[in-house]
Amino acid sequence: MCMDCGEHFVHSKNFEEFKRIVRALHCPTRWLIIDCLKNGAKTTKEILECLLEKDETVTSSGLYYHLSELKNAGIVEVAGYIEQKGAPQKLWKLRVKKIVIPLVEE
């Protein structure tokens, strides 16, 4: 992973890593979440509002499931916490903006 350049290189011999990424990206809702985060970090509530603006109906628990799958794939991460009405809100951000998957080793 190249954190400075925002790229994630999948090694062709690491099939488990490849499966995690494909599993995370197969769902259109997750692509919308990535789009919501493209300009910077957002709280879980802000992501939910962004999805609603895009006519995507998702529950809070459904959103957490999608964020968890994206986090497990190394695509998003928790950037911090914000106190809102006594309950801390997670602040989410993109961990990478580009995934490179070489099909053959050179």
All heavy atoms as an XYZ file, in Angstrom:
854
protein
N       0.840     -1.175      0.000
C       0.000      0.000      0.000
C       0.884      1.237      0.000
O       1.796      1.341      0.782
C      -0.889     -0.009      1.234
C      -1.595      1.270      1.430
S      -3.350      1.281      1.623
C      -3.881     -0.336      1.763
N       0.567      2.140     -0.865
C       1.280      3.409     -0.943
C       0.365      4.488     -0.373
O      -0.477      5.029     -1.068
C       1.646      3.707     -2.400
S       2.396      5.316     -2.638
N       0.500      4.758      0.929
C      -0.403      5.702      1.589
C      -0.223      7.127      1.072
O      -1.183      7.863      0.957
C      -0.198      5.658      3.103
C      -0.582      4.341      3.726
S      -2.277      3.832      3.356
C      -3.166      5.054      4.298
N       1.000      7.496      0.726
C       1.241      8.855      0.261
C       0.631      9.108     -1.108
O       0.184     10.198     -1.401
C       2.741      9.142      0.214
C       3.363      9.162      1.603
O       2.628      9.450      2.573
O       4.558      8.885      1.722
N       0.602      8.073     -1.954
C       0.087      8.274     -3.304
C      -1.382      7.877     -3.424
O      -1.981      8.039     -4.475
C       0.922      7.513     -4.327
S       0.920      5.727     -4.097
N      -1.976      7.343     -2.365
C      -3.389      6.981     -2.391
C      -3.701      5.772     -3.240
O      -4.818      5.588     -3.681
N      -2.700      4.926     -3.484
C      -2.898      3.727     -4.299
C      -2.724      2.479     -3.457
O      -1.989      2.467     -2.482
C      -1.890      3.676     -5.456
C      -2.083      4.761     -6.474
C      -1.120      4.654     -7.639
O      -0.217      3.793     -7.613
O      -1.257      5.447     -8.574
N      -3.420      1.437     -3.861
C      -3.293      0.137     -3.213
C      -2.970     -0.876     -4.301
O      -3.746     -1.038     -5.237
C      -4.583     -0.241     -2.490
C      -4.523     -1.577     -1.826
N      -3.784     -1.803     -0.698
C      -5.110     -2.749     -2.139
C      -3.913     -3.068     -0.341
N      -4.720     -3.655     -1.195
N      -1.827     -1.509     -4.203
C      -1.423     -2.506     -5.181
C      -1.766     -3.885     -4.654
O      -1.346     -4.262     -3.564
C       0.084     -2.419     -5.463
C       0.464     -1.180     -6.224
C       0.817     -0.025     -5.557
C       0.453     -1.163     -7.610
C       1.157      1.128     -6.237
C       0.791     -0.019     -8.307
C       1.150      1.125     -7.625
N      -2.547     -4.629     -5.416
C      -2.911     -5.998     -5.053
C      -1.894     -6.915     -5.700
O      -1.690     -6.880     -6.911
C      -4.332     -6.350     -5.540
C      -4.662     -7.795     -5.214
C      -5.343     -5.410     -4.924
N      -1.252     -7.730     -4.897
C      -0.267     -8.657     -5.426
C      -0.987     -9.868     -5.997
O      -1.863    -10.441     -5.355
C       0.719     -9.074     -4.332
C       1.431     -7.899     -3.743
N       2.428     -7.230     -4.415
C       1.261     -7.230     -2.569
C       2.858     -6.214     -3.677
N       2.161     -6.200     -2.553
N      -0.641    -10.244     -7.216
C      -1.369    -11.298     -7.911
C      -1.329    -12.633     -7.181
O      -2.203    -13.467     -7.358
C      -0.836    -11.458     -9.338
O       0.541    -11.778     -9.310
N      -0.333    -12.853     -6.316
C      -0.251    -14.113     -5.584
C      -1.095    -14.101     -4.309
O      -1.273    -15.118     -3.672
C       1.200    -14.435     -5.246
C       2.018    -14.796     -6.464
C       3.422    -15.195     -6.075
C       4.207    -15.582     -7.319
N       5.558    -15.990     -6.994
N      -1.602    -12.942     -3.936
C      -2.386    -12.830     -2.717
C      -3.868    -12.875     -3.063
O      -4.553    -11.865     -3.121
C      -2.042    -11.542     -1.970
C      -2.626    -11.520     -0.575
O      -3.534    -12.284     -0.254
N      -2.116    -10.631      0.240
N      -4.384    -14.081     -3.269
C      -5.759    -14.261     -3.707
C      -6.760    -13.816     -2.647
O      -7.824    -13.290     -2.967
C      -6.003    -15.724     -4.100
C      -7.325    -15.943     -4.751
C      -7.600    -15.379     -5.991
C      -8.303    -16.699     -4.131
C      -8.827    -15.564     -6.597
C      -9.535    -16.892     -4.728
C      -9.801    -16.318     -5.966
N      -6.457    -14.003     -1.382
C      -7.382    -13.603     -0.322
C      -7.592    -12.084     -0.319
O      -8.705    -11.608     -0.142
C      -6.884    -14.082      1.050
C      -6.946    -15.580      1.226
C      -8.344    -16.142      1.021
O      -9.310    -15.568      1.557
O      -8.467    -17.154      0.311
N      -6.529    -11.340     -0.517
C      -6.625     -9.881     -0.586
C      -7.492     -9.467     -1.774
O      -8.360     -8.605     -1.664
C      -5.227     -9.274     -0.704
C      -5.216     -7.773     -0.817
C      -3.819     -7.217     -1.045
O      -2.907     -7.983     -1.425
O      -3.658     -6.025     -0.838
N      -7.272    -10.115     -2.900
C      -8.053     -9.847     -4.108
C      -9.538    -10.128     -3.856
O     -10.401     -9.331     -4.215
C      -7.521    -10.703     -5.264
C      -8.296    -10.560     -6.528
C      -8.142     -9.435     -7.325
C      -9.190    -11.540     -6.934
C      -8.862     -9.294     -8.500
C      -9.912    -11.407     -8.105
C      -9.752    -10.280     -8.882
N      -9.848    -11.248     -3.208
C     -11.243    -11.601     -2.918
C     -11.910    -10.568     -2.015
O     -13.065    -10.212     -2.220
C     -11.330    -12.985     -2.270
C     -11.158    -14.113     -3.228
C     -11.499    -15.487     -2.690
C     -11.364    -15.697     -1.228
N     -11.552    -17.097     -0.809
N     -11.186    -10.084     -0.996
C     -11.745     -9.068     -0.097
C     -12.121     -7.799     -0.857
O     -13.173     -7.205     -0.634
C     -10.747     -8.721      1.011
C     -10.838     -9.570      2.235
C     -10.061     -8.971      3.412
N      -8.722     -8.537      3.108
C      -7.647     -9.322      3.087
N      -7.764    -10.602      3.363
N      -6.456     -8.841      2.806
N     -11.256     -7.387     -1.762
C     -11.502     -6.160     -2.522
C     -12.676     -6.350     -3.475
O     -13.575     -5.502     -3.546
C     -10.232     -5.718     -3.264
C      -9.206     -5.230     -2.239
C     -10.536     -4.623     -4.284
C      -7.834     -4.985     -2.788
N     -12.701     -7.459     -4.186
C     -13.801     -7.720     -5.122
C     -15.123     -7.815     -4.363
O     -16.136     -7.256     -4.779
C     -13.533     -8.990     -5.946
C     -14.757     -9.406     -6.738
C     -12.344     -8.769     -6.883
N     -15.114     -8.512     -3.230
C     -16.330     -8.643     -2.421
C     -16.813     -7.257     -1.958
O     -18.004     -6.974     -1.953
C     -16.061     -9.554     -1.230
C     -17.265     -9.844     -0.385
C     -16.999    -10.802      0.760
N     -15.608    -10.833      1.169
C     -14.890    -11.937      1.291
N     -15.409    -13.109      1.059
N     -13.634    -11.881      1.659
N     -15.878     -6.399     -1.587
C     -16.250     -5.067     -1.111
C     -16.802     -4.188     -2.227
O     -17.680     -3.360     -1.989
C     -15.046     -4.388     -0.464
N     -16.325     -4.372     -3.437
C     -16.713     -3.486     -4.537
C     -17.848     -4.016     -5.402
O     -18.276     -3.339     -6.330
C     -15.491     -3.187     -5.413
C     -14.379     -2.395     -4.730
C     -13.192     -2.241     -5.663
C     -14.885     -1.050     -4.250
N     -18.359     -5.199     -5.099
C     -19.408     -5.771     -5.951
C     -20.751     -5.075     -5.770
O     -21.631     -5.192     -6.608
C     -19.564     -7.270     -5.681
C     -20.520     -7.582     -4.565
N     -20.167     -7.462     -3.244
C     -21.820     -7.956     -4.587
C     -21.221     -7.769     -2.493
N     -22.224     -8.073     -3.276
N     -20.903     -4.327     -4.704
C     -22.191     -3.739     -4.341
C     -22.279     -2.269     -4.768
O     -21.432     -1.467     -4.377
C     -22.378     -3.877     -2.834
S     -23.884     -3.141     -2.237
N     -23.303     -1.881     -5.513
C     -23.443     -0.482     -5.952
C     -23.515      0.519     -4.794
O     -23.021      1.641     -4.917
C     -24.746     -0.478     -6.751
C     -24.948     -1.898     -7.173
C     -24.345     -2.746     -6.091
N     -24.104      0.123     -3.668
C     -24.181      1.022     -2.509
C     -22.792      1.416     -2.048
O     -22.544      2.572     -1.670
C     -24.957      0.353     -1.354
O     -26.274      0.042     -1.806
C     -25.030      1.248     -0.131
N     -21.854      0.486     -2.091
C     -20.490      0.777     -1.634
C     -19.789      1.748     -2.567
O     -18.979      2.567     -2.124
C     -19.714     -0.523     -1.463
C     -20.348     -1.359     -0.353
C     -19.694     -2.675     -0.162
N     -20.561     -3.501      0.675
C     -20.546     -4.802      0.700
N     -19.674     -5.467     -0.051
N     -21.364     -5.470      1.462
N     -20.096      1.687     -3.858
C     -19.546      2.663     -4.795
C     -20.105      4.053     -4.487
O     -19.390      5.052     -4.594
C     -19.849      2.265     -6.236
C     -18.977      1.145     -6.708
C     -19.288     -0.178     -6.736
C     -17.643      1.251     -7.186
N     -18.214     -0.900     -7.213
C     -17.200     -0.048     -7.505
C     -16.770      2.331     -7.384
C     -15.925     -0.298     -8.003
C     -15.499      2.075     -7.895
C     -15.096      0.773     -8.192
N     -21.366      4.116     -4.073
C     -21.951      5.403     -3.686
C     -21.292      5.945     -2.416
O     -21.069      7.152     -2.293
C     -23.465      5.263     -3.486
C     -24.276      4.997     -4.750
C     -25.735      4.715     -4.397
C     -24.165      6.152     -5.725
N     -20.986      5.060     -1.472
C     -20.281      5.472     -0.250
C     -18.906      6.042     -0.614
O     -18.505      7.095     -0.110
C     -20.149      4.295      0.731
C     -21.525      3.902      1.275
C     -19.189      4.646      1.874
C     -21.545      2.586      2.034
N     -18.195      5.365     -1.498
C     -16.885      5.855     -1.949
C     -17.043      7.230     -2.584
O     -16.259      8.152     -2.321
C     -16.246      4.847     -2.930
C     -15.839      3.581     -2.177
C     -15.059      5.472     -3.656
C     -15.483      2.405     -3.075
N     -18.075      7.402     -3.389
C     -18.321      8.697     -4.021
C     -18.613      9.771     -2.973
O     -18.161     10.910     -3.112
C     -19.493      8.587     -5.012
C     -19.631      9.814     -5.867
O     -18.661     10.166     -6.581
O     -20.705     10.457     -5.816
N     -19.341      9.418     -1.923
C     -19.627     10.376     -0.845
C     -18.348     10.819     -0.136
O     -18.280     11.937      0.372
C     -20.582      9.754      0.179
S     -22.276      9.546     -0.402
N     -17.347      9.959     -0.096
C     -16.104     10.255      0.628
C     -14.996     10.828     -0.258
O     -13.909     11.121      0.230
C     -15.593      8.982      1.312
C     -16.477      8.438      2.429
C     -15.965      7.078      2.894
C     -16.545      9.420      3.582
N     -15.271     10.995     -1.541
C     -14.205     11.399     -2.472
C     -13.592     12.753     -2.161
O     -12.434     13.006     -2.471
C     -14.692     11.358     -3.921
C     -15.693     12.422     -4.262
C     -16.171     12.276     -5.696
C     -17.269     13.283     -5.991
N     -17.869     12.998     -7.284
N     -14.365     13.643     -1.514
C     -13.843     14.987     -1.234
C     -13.398     15.184      0.203
O     -13.121     16.314      0.616
C     -14.894     16.043     -1.605
C     -15.133     16.085     -3.094
O     -14.211     15.963     -3.888
N     -16.389     16.220     -3.479
N     -13.344     14.106      0.973
C     -12.880     14.229      2.345
C     -13.701     13.407      3.315
O     -14.693     12.781      2.955
N     -13.272     13.443      4.560
C     -13.885     12.635      5.612
C     -15.296     13.117      5.935
O     -15.598     14.304      5.836
C     -13.019     12.674      6.862
N     -16.145     12.144      6.321
C     -17.516     12.428      6.719
C     -17.889     11.530      7.896
O     -17.377     10.420      8.029
C     -18.491     12.154      5.576
C     -18.405     13.119      4.408
C     -19.566     12.875      3.473
C     -19.637     13.768      2.264
N     -18.860     14.909      2.155
N     -18.805     12.017      8.713
C     -19.321     11.187      9.789
C     -20.279     10.158      9.194
O     -20.729     10.290      8.047
C     -20.102     12.022     10.826
O     -21.262     12.579     10.195
C     -19.238     13.109     11.439
N     -20.601      9.158      9.993
C     -21.546      8.139      9.550
C     -22.874      8.793      9.174
O     -23.471      8.450      8.150
C     -21.758      7.092     10.668
O     -20.482      6.603     11.087
C     -22.599      5.941     10.195
N     -23.313      9.754      9.976
C     -24.571     10.455      9.703
C     -24.501     11.213      8.378
O     -25.454     11.196      7.593
C     -24.894     11.409     10.849
C     -26.199     12.134     10.678
C     -26.472     13.062     11.842
C     -27.761     13.836     11.602
N     -28.014     14.821     12.641
N     -23.374     11.870      8.107
C     -23.212     12.608      6.846
C     -23.212     11.666      5.647
O     -23.755     12.001      4.589
C     -21.926     13.429      6.882
C     -21.969     14.596      7.840
C     -20.620     15.259      8.034
O     -19.568     14.577      7.925
O     -20.609     16.472      8.324
N     -22.610     10.494      5.811
C     -22.622      9.506      4.723
C     -24.050      9.043      4.463
O     -24.484      8.932      3.307
C     -21.701      8.314      5.038
C     -20.253      8.767      5.126
C     -21.853      7.219      3.980
C     -19.291      7.725      5.684
N     -24.794      8.786      5.535
C     -26.190      8.370      5.399
C     -26.996      9.441      4.669
O     -27.776      9.126      3.756
C     -26.775      8.082      6.782
C     -28.137      7.421      6.833
C     -28.136      6.078      6.109
C     -28.562      7.225      8.274
N     -26.796     10.705      5.029
C     -27.493     11.811      4.359
C     -27.089     11.906      2.887
O     -27.933     12.147      2.020
C     -27.208     13.122      5.082
C     -27.854     13.208      6.447
C     -27.361     14.377      7.290
O     -26.419     15.101      6.854
O     -27.886     14.549      8.400
N     -25.815     11.710      2.608
C     -25.317     11.735      1.231
C     -25.977     10.637      0.402
O     -26.393     10.863     -0.741
C     -23.790     11.576      1.220
S     -23.044     11.530     -0.415
N     -26.091      9.443      0.977
C     -26.737      8.335      0.266
C     -28.201      8.634     -0.004
O     -28.713      8.330     -1.091
C     -26.592      7.037      1.065
C     -25.179      6.471      1.162
C     -25.156      5.267      2.095
C     -24.637      6.092     -0.209
N     -28.877      9.237      0.966
C     -30.286      9.590      0.773
C     -30.439     10.609     -0.349
O     -31.391     10.547     -1.130
C     -30.888     10.114      2.074
C     -31.051      9.073      3.179
C     -31.513      9.728      4.480
C     -32.012      7.970      2.771
N     -29.493     11.559     -0.457
C     -29.510     12.536     -1.552
C     -29.335     11.856     -2.905
O     -29.778     12.370     -3.927
C     -28.408     13.575     -1.357
C     -28.663     14.541     -0.227
C     -27.471     15.441      0.054
O     -26.493     15.434     -0.737
O     -27.507     16.161      1.072
N     -28.686     10.697     -2.906
C     -28.465      9.940     -4.141
C     -29.573      8.900     -4.357
O     -29.426      7.980     -5.148
C     -27.097      9.249     -4.094
C     -25.924     10.216     -4.046
C     -24.612      9.474     -3.882
C     -23.442     10.410     -3.767
N     -23.137     11.125     -4.995
N     -30.678      9.046     -3.610
C     -31.833      8.144     -3.677
C     -31.491      6.701     -3.316
O     -32.112      5.761     -3.813
C     -32.491      8.188     -5.068
C     -33.118      9.546     -5.352
O     -33.643     10.155     -4.408
O     -33.071      9.986     -6.516
N     -30.502      6.520     -2.454
C     -30.119      5.194     -1.964
C     -30.718      5.006     -0.576
O     -30.374      5.731      0.348
C     -28.602      5.048     -1.926
C     -28.128      3.687     -1.512
C     -28.407      2.613     -2.560
O     -28.680      2.945     -3.730
O     -28.348      1.430     -2.199
N     -31.615      4.065     -0.448
C     -32.249      3.797      0.834
C     -31.438      2.748      1.577
O     -31.268      1.625      1.094
C     -33.690      3.293      0.634
O     -34.402      4.246     -0.147
C     -34.390      3.102      1.952
N     -30.920      3.135      2.733
C     -30.131      2.209      3.546
C     -30.372      2.561      5.016
O     -30.518      3.728      5.359
C     -28.627      2.270      3.181
C     -28.029      3.619      3.483
C     -27.843      1.167      3.847
N     -30.460      1.538      5.851
C     -30.615      1.763      7.289
C     -29.253      2.061      7.902
O     -28.215      1.822      7.282
C     -31.208      0.523      7.968
O     -30.274     -0.562      7.814
C     -32.563      0.146      7.371
N     -29.260      2.546      9.128
C     -27.991      2.796      9.821
C     -27.201      1.510      9.975
O     -25.991      1.486      9.744
C     -28.247      3.402     11.206
O     -28.784      4.686     11.073
N     -27.874      0.419     10.338
C     -27.154     -0.855     10.488
C     -26.649     -1.355      9.146
O     -25.560     -1.932      9.059
C     -28.040     -1.907     11.166
O     -29.206     -2.149     10.403
N     -27.408     -1.121      8.081
C     -26.954     -1.496      6.738
C     -25.729     -0.701      6.324
O     -24.783     -1.235      5.735
N     -25.721      0.587      6.663
C     -24.563      1.434      6.347
C     -23.326      0.940      7.082
O     -22.245      0.848      6.494
C     -24.856      2.893      6.692
C     -23.688      3.860      6.489
C     -23.188      3.835      5.048
C     -24.096      5.271      6.902
N     -23.480      0.611      8.365
C     -22.333      0.103      9.128
C     -21.802     -1.194      8.532
O     -20.589     -1.425      8.503
C     -22.685     -0.087     10.607
C     -22.498      1.171     11.402
C     -23.590      1.878     11.886
C     -21.226      1.672     11.663
C     -23.416      3.042     12.611
C     -21.048      2.836     12.380
C     -22.139      3.515     12.851
O     -21.958      4.672     13.559
N     -22.698     -2.039      8.025
C     -22.261     -3.280      7.380
C     -21.416     -2.957      6.140
O     -20.331     -3.524      5.949
C     -23.471     -4.141      6.997
C     -23.086     -5.325      6.161
C     -22.458     -6.431      6.738
C     -23.318     -5.345      4.797
C     -22.080     -7.516      5.970
C     -22.945     -6.428      4.018
C     -22.330     -7.512      4.611
O     -21.952     -8.579      3.848
N     -21.910     -2.045      5.302
C     -21.173     -1.677      4.089
C     -19.833     -1.034      4.426
O     -18.812     -1.339      3.794
C     -22.010     -0.737      3.224
C     -23.185     -1.385      2.585
N     -23.085     -2.481      1.754
C     -24.513     -1.097      2.654
C     -24.282     -2.834      1.330
N     -25.166     -2.012      1.873
N     -19.820     -0.145      5.421
C     -18.564      0.487      5.838
C     -17.582     -0.542      6.382
O     -16.377     -0.464      6.124
C     -18.833      1.577      6.879
C     -19.469      2.852      6.339
C     -19.989      3.723      7.478
C     -18.490      3.624      5.467
N     -18.090     -1.528      7.097
C     -17.237     -2.590      7.635
C     -16.591     -3.395      6.515
O     -15.398     -3.715      6.573
C     -18.071     -3.504      8.537
O     -17.306     -4.596      8.968
N     -17.355     -3.715      5.484
C     -16.807     -4.455      4.344
C     -15.746     -3.628      3.609
O     -14.701     -4.148      3.219
C     -17.919     -4.867      3.375
C     -18.826     -5.946      3.912
C     -18.116     -7.277      4.096
O     -17.447     -7.738      3.158
O     -18.224     -7.844      5.199
N     -16.005     -2.347      3.441
C     -15.020     -1.469      2.799
C     -13.768     -1.318      3.668
O     -12.651     -1.275      3.156
C     -15.636     -0.094      2.506
C     -16.688     -0.058      1.397
C     -17.438      1.264      1.406
C     -16.041     -0.310      0.041
N     -13.961     -1.271      4.974
C     -12.818     -1.179      5.893
C     -11.992     -2.456      5.856
O     -10.755     -2.408      5.799
C     -13.314     -0.908      7.311
C     -12.207     -0.751      8.322
C     -12.750     -0.500      9.709
C     -11.606     -0.472     10.708
N     -12.077     -0.592     12.073
N     -12.642     -3.605      5.867
C     -11.929     -4.891      5.815
C     -11.120     -5.051      4.535
O     -10.104     -5.744      4.526
C     -12.912     -6.060      5.959
C     -13.480     -6.154      7.352
O     -12.919     -5.630      8.306
N     -14.623     -6.817      7.479
N     -11.567     -4.400      3.465
C     -10.844     -4.449      2.193
C      -9.746     -3.394      2.117
O      -9.009     -3.342      1.131
C     -11.826     -4.274      1.034
N      -9.636     -2.541      3.137
C      -8.596     -1.507      3.139
C      -8.935     -0.300      2.297
O      -8.056      0.478      1.939
N     -10.219     -0.113      1.986
C     -10.627      0.994      1.119
C     -10.978      2.234      1.931
O     -10.698      3.353      1.518
C     -11.798      0.546      0.219
C     -11.319     -0.589     -0.703
C     -12.360      1.714     -0.582
C     -12.414     -1.303     -1.452
N     -11.617      2.053      3.079
C     -11.925      3.177      3.974
C     -11.329      2.898      5.343
O     -10.979      1.755      5.665
C     -13.454      3.442      4.104
C     -14.076      3.744      2.770
C     -14.153      2.296      4.800
N     -11.244      3.943      6.151
C     -10.761      3.787      7.522
C     -11.425      4.835      8.408
O     -11.952      5.839      7.915
C      -9.250      3.916      7.596
C      -8.710      5.277      7.225
C      -7.185      5.310      7.211
O      -6.546      4.323      7.585
O      -6.644      6.354      6.816
N     -11.392      4.579      9.698
C     -11.906      5.548     10.664
C     -10.820      6.596     10.874
O      -9.704      6.276     11.271
C     -12.284      4.862     11.994
C     -12.734      5.902     13.015
C     -13.362      3.808     11.773
N     -11.173      7.842     10.599
C     -10.210      8.943     10.711
C     -10.236      9.579     12.092
O      -9.347     10.342     12.432
C     -10.511      9.993      9.646
N     -11.270      9.265     12.859
C     -11.390      9.843     14.190
C     -12.825      9.758     14.662
O     -13.648      9.052     14.082
N     -13.107     10.522     15.718
C     -14.444     10.539     16.303
C     -14.852     11.978     16.572
O     -14.023     12.815     16.907
C     -14.474      9.744     17.610
C     -14.210      8.271     17.412
C     -12.908      7.775     17.423
C     -15.249      7.388     17.206
C     -12.656      6.428     17.225
C     -15.012      6.030     17.010
C     -13.708      5.559     17.028
O     -13.467      4.235     16.819
N     -16.148     12.239     16.427
C     -16.698     13.564     16.711
C     -17.846     13.372     17.693
O     -18.723     12.531     17.477
C     -17.219     14.239     15.420
C     -16.063     14.503     14.465
C     -17.963     15.525     15.754
C     -16.491     15.112     13.144
N     -17.833     14.164     18.782
C     -18.922     14.106     19.762
C     -20.133     14.847     19.207
O     -20.029     16.023     18.854
C     -18.490     14.745     21.080
C     -17.466     13.954     21.846
C     -18.027     12.710     22.506
O     -19.219     12.693     22.865
O     -17.253     11.742     22.662
N     -21.237     14.146     19.099
C     -22.480     14.775     18.666
C     -23.606     14.290     19.569
O     -23.921     13.112     19.577
C     -22.799     14.446     17.209
C     -21.876     15.115     16.227
C     -22.276     14.863     14.789
O     -22.938     13.894     14.470
N     -21.852     15.751     13.909
N     -24.181     15.204     20.305
C     -25.287     14.897     21.207
C     -24.933     13.774     22.173
O     -25.708     12.845     22.380
C     -26.549     14.560     20.419
C     -27.054     15.717     19.585
C     -28.314     15.344     18.852
C     -28.731     16.500     17.965
N     -29.904     16.200     17.171
N     -23.724     13.819     22.712
C     -23.313     12.864     23.725
C     -22.808     11.532     23.205
O     -22.186     10.781     23.926
N     -23.071     11.207     21.960
C     -22.608      9.941     21.406
C     -21.530     10.212     20.365
O     -21.727     11.025     19.460
C     -23.772      9.190     20.757
N     -20.389      9.556     20.481
C     -19.334      9.800     19.485
C     -19.719      9.232     18.120
O     -20.245      8.136     18.028
C     -18.115      9.080     20.058
C     -18.646      8.106     21.039
C     -19.970      8.611     21.503
N     -19.505     10.029     17.089
C     -19.740      9.616     15.710
C     -18.398      9.285     15.081
O     -17.438     10.050     15.226
C     -20.377     10.762     14.908
C     -21.836     10.943     15.112
C     -22.629     10.214     14.041
O     -22.132      9.894     12.968
N     -23.872      9.940     14.354
N     -18.335      8.157     14.383
C     -17.112      7.837     13.648
C     -16.982      8.771     12.459
O     -17.968      9.100     11.795
C     -17.143      6.394     13.154
C     -16.943      5.383     14.251
C     -16.910      3.983     13.680
C     -16.691      2.986     14.809
N     -16.726      1.598     14.315
N     -15.756      9.175     12.204
C     -15.429      9.988     11.042
C     -14.700      9.074     10.070
O     -13.640      8.538     10.394
C     -14.548     11.169     11.467
C     -14.247     12.233     10.428
C     -15.531     12.941     10.008
C     -13.263     13.243     10.992
N     -15.287      8.870      8.890
C     -14.751      7.936      7.895
C     -14.053      8.693      6.771
O     -14.475      9.782      6.395
C     -15.882      7.115      7.289
C     -16.560      6.215      8.264
C     -17.641      6.534      9.047
C     -16.210      4.880      8.580
N     -17.980      5.468      9.822
C     -17.120      4.428      9.550
C     -15.227      4.006      8.142
C     -17.081      3.146     10.086
C     -15.180      2.733      8.672
C     -16.095      2.312      9.629
N     -12.991      8.082      6.235
C     -12.317      8.666      5.067
C     -11.836      7.534      4.156
O     -11.694      6.376      4.577
C     -11.142      9.543      5.486
C      -9.955      8.776      6.022
C      -8.785      9.716      6.267
C      -7.532      8.931      6.599
N      -6.351      9.749      6.638
N     -11.587      7.892      2.903
C     -11.000      6.930      1.976
C      -9.556      6.672      2.381
O      -8.819      7.616      2.671
C     -11.028      7.456      0.541
C     -12.381      7.494     -0.156
C     -12.236      8.114     -1.538
C     -12.983      6.102     -0.267
N      -9.184      5.441      2.410
C      -7.796      5.086      2.696
C      -6.974      5.112      1.417
O      -5.788      5.427      1.430
C      -7.752      3.692      3.324
C      -6.415      3.300      3.823
C      -6.501      2.048      4.653
N      -5.177      1.683      5.092
C      -4.822      0.462      5.373
N      -5.689     -0.519      5.273
N      -3.598      0.210      5.756
N      -7.614      4.751      0.315
C      -6.969      4.772     -1.005
C      -7.966      5.333     -2.017
O      -9.167      5.267     -1.819
C      -6.514      3.358     -1.461
C      -5.433      2.817     -0.573
C      -7.671      2.397     -1.522
N      -7.443      5.885     -3.081
C      -8.306      6.394     -4.154
C      -8.117      5.610     -5.446
O      -8.810      5.851     -6.422
C      -8.032      7.877     -4.391
C      -8.493      8.734     -3.230
C      -8.448     10.194     -3.559
C      -9.010     10.981     -2.390
N      -9.194     12.372     -2.702
N      -7.171      4.677     -5.424
C      -6.891      3.911     -6.630
C      -6.426      2.513     -6.217
O      -5.616      2.370     -5.303
C      -5.793      4.613     -7.435
C      -5.446      3.967     -8.741
C      -4.388      4.805     -9.458
C      -4.039      4.252    -10.800
N      -3.040      5.070    -11.486
N      -6.959      1.498     -6.890
C      -6.544      0.115     -6.651
C      -5.963     -0.426     -7.952
O      -6.592     -0.326     -8.997
C      -7.735     -0.755     -6.197
C      -8.280     -0.232     -4.878
C      -7.329     -2.217     -6.092
C      -9.567     -0.879     -4.431
N      -4.761     -0.958     -7.870
C      -4.077     -1.493     -9.046
C      -3.996     -3.008     -8.895
O      -3.482     -3.509     -7.893
C      -2.659     -0.890     -9.180
C      -1.935     -1.474    -10.378
C      -2.733      0.617     -9.256
N      -4.505     -3.724     -9.886
C      -4.495     -5.183     -9.858
C      -3.792     -5.700    -11.105
O      -4.367     -5.744    -12.184
C      -5.931     -5.758     -9.792
C      -6.661     -5.193     -8.593
C      -5.887     -7.283     -9.775
C      -8.138     -5.542     -8.539
N      -2.522     -6.066    -10.978
C      -1.827     -6.631    -12.142
C      -2.366     -8.047    -12.393
O      -2.516     -8.843    -11.477
C      -0.366     -6.650    -11.730
C      -0.351     -6.492    -10.243
C      -1.654     -5.922     -9.832
N      -2.662     -8.345    -13.636
C      -3.191     -9.664    -13.972
C      -2.089    -10.704    -14.106
O      -2.351    -11.891    -13.913
C      -3.998     -9.585    -15.264
C      -5.222     -8.659    -15.189
C      -5.923     -8.605    -16.522
C      -6.167     -9.107    -14.098
N      -0.892    -10.285    -14.447
C       0.257    -11.198    -14.515
C       1.456    -10.515    -13.886
O       1.535     -9.288    -13.835
C       0.594    -11.584    -15.984
C      -0.524    -12.392    -16.620
C       0.876    -10.355    -16.829
N       2.357    -11.320    -13.386
C       3.583    -10.760    -12.831
C       4.572    -10.518    -13.946
O       4.692    -11.301    -14.883
C       4.157    -11.722    -11.802
C       3.320    -11.756    -10.550
C       4.061    -12.384     -9.398
O       5.266    -12.153     -9.271
O       3.397    -13.098     -8.647
N       5.290     -9.426    -13.825
C       6.282     -9.094    -14.854
C       7.653     -9.506    -14.427
O       7.983     -9.609    -13.309
C       6.231     -7.609    -15.138
C       4.886     -7.210    -15.721
C       4.824     -5.735    -16.024
O       5.865     -5.129    -16.370
O       3.742     -5.184    -15.920
